[in-house]
Amino acid sequence: MDFAHKTERVGGGVEICVSDAHTFGTDSFLLSYFAAPKRKDVVCDLCSGCGVVPFLWFRDPERAPQKAFAVDVQRQAVRQMGMSAAWSGLERRLVPVHADLCGLQELPGHRTVDLVTCNPPYKAADTGLISGGESARIARHETLCTLDDVCACAARLLRFGGRFYMCQLPERLVDVLETMRRRKIEPKRIRFVQQWAGGAPWLFLVEGKRGAKPFLTVDPPLVLRENGEISPEMKLVYTGYGKV
């Protein structure tokens, strides 16, 4: 193997190949939990990196989607996802796709899908501190795709009424909602994420539906820590789906 890597076990027999270039954090767990696909869904994760968002759905076989595609423009990320699928016995159900989402029109064998997720680059081009490595720059800054590119791709892939989920920084809330609506994905639900109750949110999760009518629901905030410990809901986020 020509790159250093290790295995992260996330439960349910799922093993994820991570490297310095492609790893994951809490935001990926939150997005996977928030999206929670249905059993019959065909789903797609954009800007997938090591593929953690879709891989987490397969921890519980009773709730896992029918099939998942994981799209990334970087070859090493796609190789890692392929290794993870083999280690986890998911070769037939989780399909890595090496593609630039800016030109992606459809997925192998599927003109449309039921659900699309994306943990996108958080920083617009030429803003914030620029990350040093190429993979980090691509993951954190809009160097290869913009927010509009992501929403346009999601709109192309989704069936009418299909669901789109994204996480982003609160500073970009207006940009996200405006871009989704312009691309005919109507924002339907938002949930803010706080480190502790009463604290300012550091992330938000948004759900949109392709072709839906306007009506937005704001969920209670998701709090990471209570009384100095991981909150009950965050324990569910890390270990699997369910309700507190």
Phi and psi in degrees as GROMACS dihedral restraints (atoms count N, CA, C in turn):
[ dihedral_restraints ]
;  ai    aj    ak    al  type     phi  dphi    fc
    3     4     5     6     1   -96.1    20    10
    4     5     6     7     1    13.0    20    10
    6     7     8     9     1  -144.7    20    10
    7     8     9    10     1   146.6    20    10
    9    10    11    12     1   -72.6    20    10
   10    11    12    13     1   135.3    20    10
   12    13    14    15     1  -151.3    20    10
   13    14    15    16     1   167.5    20    10
   15    16    17    18     1  -147.9    20    10
   16    17    18    19     1   171.7    20    10
   18    19    20    21     1  -105.2    20    10
   19    20    21    22     1   132.7    20    10
   21    22    23    24     1  -114.2    20    10
   22    23    24    25     1   120.3    20    10
   24    25    26    27     1   -91.8    20    10
   25    26    27    28     1   124.3    20    10
   27    28    29    30     1  -112.5    20    10
   28    29    30    31     1     7.6    20    10
   30    31    32    33     1   105.2    20    10
   31    32    33    34     1   158.8    20    10
   33    34    35    36     1    65.0    20    10
   34    35    36    37     1    23.4    20    10
   36    37    38    39     1    77.8    20    10
   37    38    39    40     1     7.9    20    10
   39    40    41    42     1   -90.6    20    10
   40    41    42    43     1   125.9    20    10
   42    43    44    45     1  -121.4    20    10
   43    44    45    46     1   130.3    20    10
   45    46    47    48     1  -115.2    20    10
   46    47    48    49     1   130.5    20    10
   48    49    50    51     1   -82.0    20    10
   49    50    51    52     1   120.4    20    10
   51    52    53    54     1  -121.2    20    10
   52    53    54    55     1   154.1    20    10
   54    55    56    57     1  -142.3    20    10
   55    56    57    58     1   176.0    20    10
   57    58    59    60     1   -61.8    20    10
   58    59    60    61     1   -32.3    20    10
   60    61    62    63     1   -79.5    20    10
   61    62    63    64     1   -34.5    20    10
   63    64    65    66     1  -136.3    20    10
   64    65    66    67     1   101.3    20    10
   66    67    68    69     1  -134.2    20    10
   67    68    69    70     1  -159.3    20    10
   69    70    71    72     1  -150.3    20    10
   70    71    72    73     1   164.7    20    10
   72    73    74    75     1  -137.8    20    10
   73    74    75    76     1  -170.4    20    10
   75    76    77    78     1   -60.1    20    10
   76    77    78    79     1   -35.6    20    10
   78    79    80    81     1   -60.7    20    10
   79    80    81    82     1   -33.7    20    10
   81    82    83    84     1   -67.3    20    10
   82    83    84    85     1   -40.9    20    10
   84    85    86    87     1   -61.4    20    10
   85    86    87    88     1   -42.6    20    10
   87    88    89    90     1   -64.3    20    10
   88    89    90    91     1   -43.0    20    10
   90    91    92    93     1   -65.6    20    10
   91    92    93    94     1   -43.4    20    10
   93    94    95    96     1   -60.5    20    10
   94    95    96    97     1   -43.5    20    10
   96    97    98    99     1   -64.6    20    10
   97    98    99   100     1   -44.1    20    10
   99   100   101   102     1   -65.7    20    10
  100   101   102   103     1   -39.2    20    10
  102   103   104   105     1   -73.5    20    10
  103   104   105   106     1   -43.6    20    10
  105   106   107   108     1    37.6    20    10
  106   107   108   109     1    73.9    20    10
  108   109   110   111     1   -65.2    20    10
  109   110   111   112     1   163.1    20    10
  111   112   113   114     1   -87.8    20    10
  112   113   114   115     1   163.5    20    10
  114   115   116   117     1   -61.6    20    10
  115   116   117   118     1   -35.2    20    10
  117   118   119   120     1   -88.6    20    10
  118   119   120   121     1    -0.7    20    10
  120   121   122   123     1   -70.8    20    10
  121   122   123   124     1   142.4    20    10
  123   124   125   126     1  -101.9    20    10
  124   125   126   127     1   125.8    20    10
  126   127   128   129     1  -128.0    20    10
  127   128   129   130     1   163.1    20    10
  129   130   131   132     1  -144.7    20    10
  130   131   132   133     1   135.2    20    10
  132   133   134   135     1  -112.1    20    10
  133   134   135   136     1   124.3    20    10
  135   136   137   138     1   -96.1    20    10
  136   137   138   139     1   154.2    20    10
  138   139   140   141     1    53.4    20    10
  139   140   141   142     1    47.5    20    10
  141   142   143   144     1   -74.9    20    10
  142   143   144   145     1   -21.8    20    10
  144   145   146   147     1    61.3    20    10
  145   146   147   148     1  -124.4    20    10
  147   148   149   150     1   -80.0    20    10
  148   149   150   151     1    -0.9    20    10
  150   151   152   153     1    85.4    20    10
  151   152   153   154     1    16.1    20    10
  153   154   155   156     1   -61.7    20    10
  154   155   156   157     1   -37.5    20    10
  156   157   158   159     1   -58.2    20    10
  157   158   159   160     1   -54.2    20    10
  159   160   161   162     1   -71.1    20    10
  160   161   162   163     1   -33.5    20    10
  162   163   164   165     1   -60.9    20    10
  163   164   165   166     1   -36.4    20    10
  165   166   167   168     1   -61.9    20    10
  166   167   168   169     1   -28.9    20    10
  168   169   170   171     1   -66.0    20    10
  169   170   171   172     1   -21.4    20    10
  171   172   173   174     1   -93.0    20    10
  172   173   174   175     1     6.6    20    10
  174   175   176   177     1   -66.5    20    10
  175   176   177   178     1   -31.6    20    10
  177   178   179   180     1  -113.6    20    10
  178   179   180   181     1   102.7    20    10
  180   181   182   183     1   -58.2    20    10
  181   182   183   184     1   -27.4    20    10
  183   184   185   186     1   -73.2    20    10
  184   185   186   187     1   -19.8    20    10
  186   187   188   189     1  -118.1    20    10
  187   188   189   190     1     0.4    20    10
  189   190   191   192     1   -68.8    20    10
  190   191   192   193     1   147.3    20    10
  192   193   194   195     1   -67.9    20    10
  193   194   195   196     1   164.4    20    10
  195   196   197   198     1   -60.8    20    10
  196   197   198   199     1   -45.4    20    10
  198   199   200   201     1  -155.8    20    10
  199   200   201   202     1   147.5    20    10
  201   202   203   204     1  -132.4    20    10
  202   203   204   205     1   137.3    20    10
  204   205   206   207     1  -109.2    20    10
  205   206   207   208     1   141.6    20    10
  207   208   209   210     1  -127.1    20    10
  208   209   210   211     1   114.1    20    10
  210   211   212   213     1  -106.1    20    10
  211   212   213   214     1   132.2    20    10
  213   214   215   216     1  -151.2    20    10
  214   215   216   217     1   151.0    20    10
  216   217   218   219     1   -87.0    20    10
  217   218   219   220     1   -14.7    20    10
  219   220   221   222     1   -97.2    20    10
  220   221   222   223     1   128.1    20    10
  222   223   224   225     1   -61.5    20    10
  223   224   225   226     1   -39.8    20    10
  225   226   227   228     1   -64.5    20    10
  226   227   228   229     1   -38.8    20    10
  228   229   230   231     1   -59.7    20    10
  229   230   231   232     1   -43.6    20    10
  231   232   233   234     1   -66.0    20    10
  232   233   234   235     1   -38.6    20    10
  234   235   236   237     1   -62.1    20    10
  235   236   237   238     1   -43.1    20    10
  237   238   239   240     1   -61.9    20    10
  238   239   240   241     1   -41.8    20    10
  240   241   242   243     1   -63.9    20    10
  241   242   243   244     1   -38.1    20    10
  243   244   245   246     1   -63.3    20    10
  244   245   246   247     1   -40.5    20    10
  246   247   248   249     1   -63.6    20    10
  247   248   249   250     1   -43.3    20    10
  249   250   251   252     1   -63.8    20    10
  250   251   252   253     1   -41.6    20    10
  252   253   254   255     1   -61.5    20    10
  253   254   255   256     1   -40.6    20    10
  255   256   257   258     1   -67.2    20    10
  256   257   258   259     1   -45.5    20    10
  258   259   260   261     1   -61.3    20    10
  259   260   261   262     1   -34.6    20    10
  261   262   263   264     1   -94.4    20    10
  262   263   264   265     1     0.7    20    10
  264   265   266   267     1    68.4    20    10
  265   266   267   268     1    33.1    20    10
  267   268   269   270     1  -116.8    20    10
  268   269   270   271     1    22.0    20    10
  270   271   272   273     1   -57.6    20    10
  271   272   273   274     1   -33.2    20    10
  273   274   275   276     1   -85.9    20    10
  274   275   276   277     1   -12.6    20    10
  276   277   278   279     1  -117.0    20    10
  277   278   279   280     1   -21.9    20    10
  279   280   281   282     1  -121.6    20    10
  280   281   282   283     1   116.0    20    10
  282   283   284   285     1  -112.4    20    10
  283   284   285   286     1   110.5    20    10
  285   286   287   288     1   -70.5    20    10
  286   287   288   289     1   139.2    20    10
  288   289   290   291     1  -127.5    20    10
  289   290   291   292     1   119.3    20    10
  291   292   293   294     1   -89.1    20    10
  292   293   294   295     1   106.0    20    10
  294   295   296   297     1  -160.0    20    10
  295   296   297   298     1   153.7    20    10
  297   298   299   300     1   -88.3    20    10
  298   299   300   301     1   117.9    20    10
  300   301   302   303     1   -62.2    20    10
  301   302   303   304     1   -20.6    20    10
  303   304   305   306     1   -63.3    20    10
  304   305   306   307     1   -27.2    20    10
  306   307   308   309     1  -113.9    20    10
  307   308   309   310     1     4.8    20    10
  309   310   311   312     1   -74.7    20    10
  310   311   312   313     1   121.5    20    10
  312   313   314   315     1  -103.2    20    10
  313   314   315   316     1   -36.5    20    10
  315   316   317   318     1  -158.8    20    10
  316   317   318   319     1   169.2    20    10
  318   319   320   321     1  -106.2    20    10
  319   320   321   322     1   157.8    20    10
  321   322   323   324     1   -55.1    20    10
  322   323   324   325     1   116.1    20    10
  324   325   326   327     1    80.5    20    10
  325   326   327   328     1     2.5    20    10
  327   328   329   330     1  -141.9    20    10
  328   329   330   331     1   116.3    20    10
  330   331   332   333     1   -72.6    20    10
  331   332   333   334     1   -36.1    20    10
  333   334   335   336     1  -138.3    20    10
  334   335   336   337     1   163.3    20    10
  336   337   338   339     1  -129.2    20    10
  337   338   339   340     1   169.1    20    10
  339   340   341   342     1   -85.7    20    10
  340   341   342   343     1   -27.2    20    10
  342   343   344   345     1  -151.4    20    10
  343   344   345   346     1   138.6    20    10
  345   346   347   348     1  -129.3    20    10
  346   347   348   349     1   136.7    20    10
  348   349   350   351     1  -121.7    20    10
  349   350   351   352     1   159.1    20    10
  351   352   353   354     1  -157.9    20    10
  352   353   354   355     1   127.6    20    10
  354   355   356   357     1  -103.1    20    10
  355   356   357   358     1    90.7    20    10
  357   358   359   360     1   -85.5    20    10
  358   359   360   361     1   173.4    20    10
  360   361   362   363     1   -57.7    20    10
  361   362   363   364     1   131.5    20    10
  363   364   365   366     1   -81.8    20    10
  364   365   366   367     1   -28.7    20    10
  366   367   368   369     1  -103.7    20    10
  367   368   369   370     1   132.0    20    10
  369   370   371   372     1   -64.8    20    10
  370   371   372   373     1   158.7    20    10
  372   373   374   375     1   -56.5    20    10
  373   374   375   376     1   139.3    20    10
  375   376   377   378     1    65.5    20    10
  376   377   378   379     1    27.3    20    10
  378   379   380   381     1  -128.6    20    10
  379   380   381   382     1   152.2    20    10
  381   382   383   384     1    70.8    20    10
  382   383   384   385     1   178.5    20    10
  384   385   386   387     1   -74.6    20    10
  385   386   387   388     1   128.7    20    10
  387   388   389   390     1   -79.9    20    10
  388   389   390   391     1   126.9    20    10
  390   391   392   393     1   -66.5    20    10
  391   392   393   394     1   150.2    20    10
  393   394   395   396     1   -73.2    20    10
  394   395   396   397     1   -52.2    20    10
  396   397   398   399     1   -80.4    20    10
  397   398   399   400     1   155.9    20    10
  399   400   401   402     1   -61.9    20    10
  400   401   402   403     1   -46.0    20    10
  402   403   404   405     1   -62.0    20    10
  403   404   405   406     1   -40.4    20    10
  405   406   407   408     1   -65.8    20    10
  406   407   408   409     1   -40.0    20    10
  408   409   410   411     1   -62.2    20    10
  409   410   411   412     1   -43.8    20    10
  411   412   413   414     1   -64.3    20    10
  412   413   414   415     1   -39.5    20    10
  414   415   416   417     1   -73.2    20    10
  415   416   417   418     1   -32.8    20    10
  417   418   419   420     1  -105.4    20    10
  418   419   420   421     1   -20.7    20    10
  420   421   422   423     1  -125.9    20    10
  421   422   423   424     1   150.0    20    10
  423   424   425   426     1   -79.2    20    10
  424   425   426   427     1    66.3    20    10
  426   427   428   429     1   -88.9    20    10
  427   428   429   430     1   -36.3    20    10
  429   430   431   432     1  -109.2    20    10
  430   431   432   433     1   -22.0    20    10
  432   433   434   435     1  -148.9    20    10
  433   434   435   436     1   149.1    20    10
  435   436   437   438     1  -104.9    20    10
  436   437   438   439     1   172.8    20    10
  438   439   440   441     1   -57.8    20    10
  439   440   441   442     1   -39.5    20    10
  441   442   443   444     1   -65.9    20    10
  442   443   444   445     1   -39.4    20    10
  444   445   446   447     1   -59.9    20    10
  445   446   447   448     1   -42.8    20    10
  447   448   449   450     1   -62.9    20    10
  448   449   450   451     1   -48.5    20    10
  450   451   452   453     1   -67.7    20    10
  451   452   453   454     1   -36.0    20    10
  453   454   455   456     1   -65.0    20    10
  454   455   456   457     1   -42.0    20    10
  456   457   458   459     1   -64.7    20    10
  457   458   459   460     1   -44.7    20    10
  459   460   461   462     1   -58.5    20    10
  460   461   462   463     1   -42.0    20    10
  462   463   464   465     1   -63.8    20    10
  463   464   465   466     1   -37.4    20    10
  465   466   467   468     1   -67.1    20    10
  466   467   468   469     1   -37.0    20    10
  468   469   470   471     1   -83.9    20    10
  469   470   471   472     1   -26.8    20    10
  471   472   473   474     1   -80.3    20    10
  472   473   474   475     1   140.6    20    10
  474   475   476   477     1   -69.7    20    10
  475   476   477   478     1   165.4    20    10
  477   478   479   480     1   -62.5    20    10
  478   479   480   481     1   128.1    20    10
  480   481   482   483     1    86.6    20    10
  481   482   483   484     1    -3.3    20    10
  483   484   485   486     1   -67.4    20    10
  484   485   486   487     1   158.4    20    10
  486   487   488   489     1  -108.0    20    10
  487   488   489   490     1   140.2    20    10
  489   490   491   492     1  -123.3    20    10
  490   491   492   493     1   134.1    20    10
  492   493   494   495     1  -129.4    20    10
  493   494   495   496     1   137.0    20    10
  495   496   497   498     1  -144.1    20    10
  496   497   498   499     1   151.9    20    10
  498   499   500   501     1  -115.8    20    10
  499   500   501   502     1   148.0    20    10
  501   502   503   504     1  -159.4    20    10
  502   503   504   505     1   169.2    20    10
  504   505   506   507     1   -77.6    20    10
  505   506   507   508     1   143.9    20    10
  507   508   509   510     1   -55.2    20    10
  508   509   510   511     1   -29.8    20    10
  510   511   512   513     1   -62.1    20    10
  511   512   513   514     1   -17.4    20    10
  513   514   515   516     1  -110.1    20    10
  514   515   516   517     1    16.3    20    10
  516   517   518   519     1   -57.2    20    10
  517   518   519   520     1   -48.9    20    10
  519   520   521   522     1   -63.7    20    10
  520   521   522   523     1   -41.8    20    10
  522   523   524   525     1   -58.6    20    10
  523   524   525   526     1   -44.6    20    10
  525   526   527   528     1   -63.5    20    10
  526   527   528   529     1   -50.2    20    10
  528   529   530   531     1   -64.6    20    10
  529   530   531   532     1   -41.3    20    10
  531   532   533   534     1   -64.5    20    10
  532   533   534   535     1   -42.1    20    10
  534   535   536   537     1   -70.0    20    10
  535   536   537   538     1   -41.9    20    10
  537   538   539   540     1   -58.0    20    10
  538   539   540   541     1   -49.0    20    10
  540   541   542   543     1   -63.7    20    10
  541   542   543   544     1   -39.2    20    10
  543   544   545   546     1   -63.5    20    10
  544   545   546   547     1   -30.8    20    10
  546   547   548   549     1   -93.1    20    10
  547   548   549   550     1    18.0    20    10
  549   550   551   552     1    65.7    20    10
  550   551   552   553     1    26.6    20    10
  552   553   554   555     1  -111.4    20    10
  553   554   555   556     1   104.9    20    10
  555   556   557   558     1   -79.9    20    10
  556   557   558   559     1   122.8    20    10
  558   559   560   561     1   -61.7    20    10
  559   560   561   562     1   127.4    20    10
  561   562   563   564     1  -118.3    20    10
  562   563   564   565     1   -27.0    20    10
  564   565   566   567     1  -153.6    20    10
  565   566   567   568     1   136.8    20    10
  567   568   569   570     1  -129.2    20    10
  568   569   570   571     1   142.9    20    10
  570   571   572   573     1  -137.8    20    10
  571   572   573   574     1   125.9    20    10
  573   574   575   576     1   -89.5    20    10
  574   575   576   577     1   148.5    20    10
  576   577   578   579     1  -115.0    20    10
  577   578   579   580     1   127.6    20    10
  579   580   581   582     1  -121.5    20    10
  580   581   582   583     1   147.4    20    10
  582   583   584   585     1   -67.4    20    10
  583   584   585   586     1   -36.7    20    10
  585   586   587   588     1  -150.3    20    10
  586   587   588   589     1   160.9    20    10
  588   589   590   591     1   -59.5    20    10
  589   590   591   592     1   133.3    20    10
  591   592   593   594     1    87.3    20    10
  592   593   594   595     1   -11.6    20    10
  594   595   596   597     1   -80.6    20    10
  595   596   597   598     1   160.7    20    10
  597   598   599   600     1   -69.8    20    10
  598   599   600   601     1   141.9    20    10
  600   601   602   603     1   -66.1    20    10
  601   602   603   604     1   143.2    20    10
  603   604   605   606     1  -108.2    20    10
  604   605   606   607     1    -7.2    20    10
  606   607   608   609     1  -154.5    20    10
  607   608   609   610     1   154.8    20    10
  609   610   611   612     1  -134.2    20    10
  610   611   612   613     1   152.9    20    10
  612   613   614   615     1  -115.2    20    10
  613   614   615   616     1   136.6    20    10
  615   616   617   618     1  -133.2    20    10
  616   617   618   619     1   140.7    20    10
  618   619   620   621     1  -114.8    20    10
  619   620   621   622     1   134.4    20    10
  621   622   623   624     1  -129.6    20    10
  622   623   624   625     1   159.5    20    10
  624   625   626   627     1  -126.8    20    10
  625   626   627   628     1   133.5    20    10
  627   628   629   630     1   -70.4    20    10
  628   629   630   631     1   121.8    20    10
  630   631   632   633     1    80.8    20    10
  631   632   633   634     1     7.4    20    10
  633   634   635   636     1   -79.2    20    10
  634   635   636   637     1   165.3    20    10
  636   637   638   639     1   -85.4    20    10
  637   638   639   640     1   155.5    20    10
  639   640   641   642     1   -64.8    20    10
  640   641   642   643     1   130.0    20    10
  642   643   644   645     1  -179.4    20    10
  643   644   645   646     1   115.7    20    10
  645   646   647   648     1  -113.3    20    10
  646   647   648   649     1   131.2    20    10
  648   649   650   651     1  -109.8    20    10
  649   650   651   652     1   135.3    20    10
  651   652   653   654     1  -107.6    20    10
  652   653   654   655     1   113.8    20    10
  654   655   656   657     1   -74.9    20    10
  655   656   657   658     1   160.1    20    10
  657   658   659   660     1   -57.6    20    10
  658   659   660   661     1   149.0    20    10
  660   661   662   663     1   -64.1    20    10
  661   662   663   664     1   150.1    20    10
  663   664   665   666     1   -95.0    20    10
  664   665   666   667     1   119.0    20    10
  666   667   668   669     1  -103.1    20    10
  667   668   669   670     1   128.0    20    10
  669   670   671   672     1   -75.8    20    10
  670   671   672   673     1   -38.9    20    10
  672   673   674   675     1  -132.5    20    10
  673   674   675   676     1   139.9    20    10
  675   676   677   678     1  -132.5    20    10
  676   677   678   679     1   130.3    20    10
  678   679   680   681     1    54.5    20    10
  679   680   681   682     1    38.0    20    10
  681   682   683   684     1    78.4    20    10
  682   683   684   685     1     5.6    20    10
  684   685   686   687     1  -126.5    20    10
  685   686   687   688     1   165.3    20    10
  687   688   689   690     1   -61.2    20    10
  688   689   690   691     1   132.8    20    10
  690   691   692   693     1   -68.4    20    10
  691   692   693   694     1   157.1    20    10
  693   694   695   696     1   -55.7    20    10
  694   695   696   697     1   -40.1    20    10
  696   697   698   699     1   -68.9    20    10
  697   698   699   700     1   -36.7    20    10
  699   700   701   702     1   -66.2    20    10
  700   701   702   703     1   -30.5    20    10
  702   703   704   705     1   -62.3    20    10
  703   704   705   706     1   -37.6    20    10
  705   706   707   708     1   -66.7    20    10
  706   707   708   709     1   -39.3    20    10
  708   709   710   711     1   -57.6    20    10
  709   710   711   712     1   -44.4    20    10
  711   712   713   714     1   -76.2    20    10
  712   713   714   715     1   -29.4    20    10
  714   715   716   717     1  -104.0    20    10
  715   716   717   718     1   -20.3    20    10
  717   718   719   720     1   153.9    20    10
  718   719   720   721     1  -174.8    20    10
  720   721   722   723     1   -88.5    20    10
  721   722   723   724     1   163.3    20    10
  723   724   725   726     1   149.9    20    10
  724   725   726   727     1  -171.8    20    10
  726   727   728   729     1  -126.7    20    10
  727   728   729   730     1   148.4    20    10
